[in-house]
């Protein structure tokens, strides 16, 4: 995609991060203006309904971005049986959206993680959806020591490729998590290609992982047109 097109796509994402989900003028989620300040949105993903507090105040992680919506929709597509026995950890959770969807689908334990400025929002969203018995927000800075984790059967990450200095730290954390995760752990990684620098992330990632496109998502044709990929990572 030419540089001018990428810049235009990025600007459109900022003004309405979830626009790629609106097909034939049928809105799955409400439009989000760029100046969001402490709004509660009612979201519906087919069988899963939830409320989400969004707030741009703590930074870009405080709103829902396209890859998080794509990954959430994929989890719903796979259904409750896909999550029922799995302990889930989400990286770069922001609002906690993807982890909340996993909990709504029946995961018995979900850990949502991000930097400390977003912990309060994550806690509020857990309480808002009455999921405190299942979902635990934790601070996790990429590249630093992992918190104590009892079991990890699935690792989810969406919209984590955006800040080039964090690329090696994200790879380090993904590697560390895969080393302590259960043998059958599945890693789903969803991202939007925005700039040439993103290639550096995958150059680093291929040192410890191989990956393939998730090929059973009925919405893939829609989001791939917007430069969004949903991958399954496997440690080497």
N, C-alpha and C positions, 0 to 999 in steps of 0.2 A: 504493500500500500504506500503511495507517495507520501512524503513528509507533510504536505499541505493537507492531504486527506486525513492523516492521523491527527493533526492538530484540530481539524474541524470536528472529527469524531470525539476527541477528548473534551472539547468545549460543549458539545451536545450532551455528553455523559454528565458533565458537571451541572448543567442546567436541568437535566432530567435523567438521573442515573439508571432508571428502570425502563427507559423508552423501548428497548429492544424486546420487551415482553408484550408490547401492545401490538397485536396482530389484528388486522382488519378493524381497527378502531375499537377493539374490545379490550378495555383496560383490566388487567389482572390486579394491579396495585395502583394506588393514587400517585399523581405527579408530585415530585418533590422539588420545590424551588431551592436555589442554591443557598438562600439565607435562612435555612431551617433553624428554629430555636425552640427547643423543648415542645415538640409536637408528638402526640400519640396517634399512630396510624393503625387502622384495622386492616390486616392482611389476610387474604384467603388463598390457600394453595390447594384447591380441591377439597380433600378430606381434612386438611389442617387449617385451622383458623387461629390467629394469635394477634395480640396487640404489641406494638413496638414503639417505644419511646425513641425518638431520633432528635439529635441536637448537634449542630455543626460546631458548637462552642469548644468541645474538647479536641477538635481536629477532624480530619477527613474520616476517621474511623467511626464517628458519631452518626453517620447516616448509612443507609443501605445502598450498596453499589451493585452493578449488574452481575458480576460473577457470583456473588452471594445468593442472589435470586435464582440464578441458573442452577447452582448446586442444591439449593433448597428444593426446587422443583424436581430435580432428579431423585432426591431422597424420597419425595412423595410418590413419584412414579414407581420406585422400587417397592414401596409399601412397608407396612409394619413388620412383616416377617423378616425383612432385610436388617432391621435395627433391633429386633426384640431381644437378642441375647448378647448384644455388643455394647461394651463400654467405650464411649466415644470421647475423643479430645479434639477440640477445634483450636487452630492457631489463628492469631490475628482476628479475633472474633468481632471486635468493634462493638456493635449493638448486641451481639450474641445471636443474631437471626438464625444462622445455620444450625447452631447447637440447640436452640429452642425448638426448631423444627424436628431435629433428631429426637429430642425428648418427647415431643408431642406424638411422634410415631411409635414410641414405646421403648426406646433405649433405656435400660435400667439405671445407667449412670452417664452423665455428660459433664465434661469439664470444659468450660469456655475460658479462653485466655487472651490477654492483651496487656498493654502497658498500664501503669497505675492510673493515669488520667481517665481511663475508660472503665475502671472497675465499678465506680458508682452507677454509671449508666447500665452496665451489665447486671448489677444486683437489682436495680429497679425493674429491668425487663424480666428478670426471673420472677420477681415478686408479682409483677403485673399479670403474668400468665400462670401464677400459682404452681410453679415448678420447683420450689425451693427444696423439695424432698428428692429431686432427681438431678438438678443442674447446680454445679458449683463454679462460680467465677474465681479465677486465680490470676495473679500477676505473673506474667512470663515475658521476660525480655529476651529476644532472640540473641543467641550467642552466649548467654549466661547459664548458670547452673539450673537444671530443671528442678521444679518443685517435686516433692515426694509424690509419686504416682503408684497406686496399687496395681492397676491393670489398664492396658490400652489395647482395644481390639480394632479400632478404626480411628484414623487421623484425617481430619477435614481441614482444608485451607482454601480460602477464596479471596480474591483481590489482594493478595499479599505481595505481588510483583509490581512495585510502583516507585520505590526509592532505592536508587542504585547502591549507595553505601551500605544498605542493609542486606544486599544479596548474599554475601558470604555468611552473614550471621543467620539468615533464614535457612540456608543449606546446612549449616552446622547444627541448628536446632532440629531440623527434619531428620538428620542423620542420627543425632543423639536419641530422639524419640523412637526411631525405627529399631535402634539397638536394644531398647528396653521393652518394646511392644511384644505382644503375643506373636507366636509364629505365623498365625493366619491373619495378622493385621492387614487391613486394606487402607491404602492411602489415596484419597481423592483430592485432586488439586485443580482448582478452576481459576483461570486468569484471563485478563483482557490484554491483548497485544497493543501497546500504545506507542512504543518508541523503539528505535534500533538497539538501545542499551539493554532492553529486555533479553536480548540474545546472550548477554554476558551471564545472566542468571542461569540459563540452561547449560552454558559451557561449564559453570561451576557444578551444577546439579548432576551432570552426567559422570562426574568422578565417583559418585556413590550410588546413583540411581539409574535405572532404565525406566521408560514410560511408554504408554500407548494411549491412544484416544479411547474414551468411553464410547462404545459404538451401539449401545442399546437405549439411547435417549431419544424419544420421538421429537423433542424440540431442538435437536442439534442443528438442523438446517437453518433454523431461525437465528440462533445465537452465533453460529459460525460466520454468518454473513456480517456480523458486527465485530469480528475479530476475537471472539471469545472461544476458549478451548477448555474442555473438561477432560482431565487426564487421570490415569491410574498409575501411580508410581510404585516401583518395585525395587527394593534395595539390591545392590549387586552382591 
